[in-house]
Amino acid sequence: MTKPPRGTPPRIGPGVEAGVTETLIHDQVHTFYAQVRRDPALGPIFNRAIEDWDTHLAKMCDFWSSVLLMTGRFKGSPMAAHVRVGDIRPTHFARWQHLFAQTARAICPPAAADLFIAKAEMIGQSLQLGIAASRGEFLPLSPEPRPLSGGA
């Protein structure tokens, strides 16, 4: 087994086994946000909230690298950033998640796409709950899981 060059951080995290690389993260982030900027529902919100797209895209690459490869590069507070936007609704999250999944399925190998999508769904749920709580609202609870067939 060959050791990585000195100074190279070890590759760890759930993305490694799924085939996620920094290049794949870059491609997912840049392709996805190009679609978001053109989207009639999301584009106006993002284009109003983001002053410097190059900086935002670099931050999103750091975010996904930290989530999937555990690089620790992301420094920020996603909840605070999303609460500040103010007019984000559950329908916006649904559209965001649809476009994100569509992009992942188009450009990622299946295992990497599945991981990107699963993490995005968990993060989206968390952000939605946090935003609702910051407004004094409550989102409906998810339905009870159905019992497994054939057992008590």
Order of alpha helices (4+ residues) and beta strands (2+ residues): alpha-alpha-alpha-alpha-alpha-alpha-alpha
